[in-house]
């Protein structure tokens, strides 16, 4: 199932966290569609991260499940 593509700011708002937490999640392996300056052609001037909300929700659910299993 495809989610909505959103920016880092919007993703933080959706999850009720600040963008610093989004950076932490990125370091933990959170999936993203694209990152700033990582595209070619017409999108080469992209200045923000792009995330698929469905992919991030699925990733967060797996991380939470793993953390619960370790507790």
VENSULSUL-V778370 format. One record per residue. PHI is phi as a letter, one per 40 degrees, with the letter a starting at -180 (* if undefined). PSI is psi in whole degrees, 0 to 359 (NA if undefined). Layout:
phi->PHI psi->PSI
phi->PHI psi->PSI
This chain:
phi->* psi->129
phi->c psi->140
phi->c psi->196
phi->c psi->140
phi->c psi->126
phi->b psi->164
phi->c psi->173
phi->c psi->316
phi->c psi->313
phi->c psi->320
phi->c psi->318
phi->d psi->317
phi->c psi->316
phi->c psi->319
phi->c psi->354
phi->g psi->34
phi->b psi->173
phi->c psi->171
phi->c psi->339
phi->c psi->321
phi->c psi->324
phi->c psi->320
phi->c psi->319
phi->c psi->314
phi->c psi->323
phi->c psi->318
phi->c psi->335
phi->c psi->357
phi->h psi->17
phi->d psi->135
phi->c psi->152
phi->a psi->158
phi->c psi->312
phi->a psi->160
phi->b psi->164
phi->d psi->134
phi->g psi->14
phi->b psi->16
phi->b psi->165
phi->b psi->168
phi->g psi->219
phi->c psi->332
phi->c psi->10
phi->c psi->342
phi->c psi->14
phi->d psi->134
phi->b psi->354
phi->b psi->160
phi->c psi->153
phi->b psi->130
phi->b psi->148
phi->c psi->118
phi->d psi->323
phi->c psi->318
phi->c psi->319
phi->c psi->318
phi->c psi->315
phi->c psi->317
phi->c psi->313
phi->c psi->319
phi->c psi->321
phi->c psi->322
phi->c psi->316
phi->c psi->319
phi->c psi->318
phi->c psi->318
phi->c psi->320
phi->c psi->322
phi->c psi->331
phi->c psi->343
phi->c psi->NA
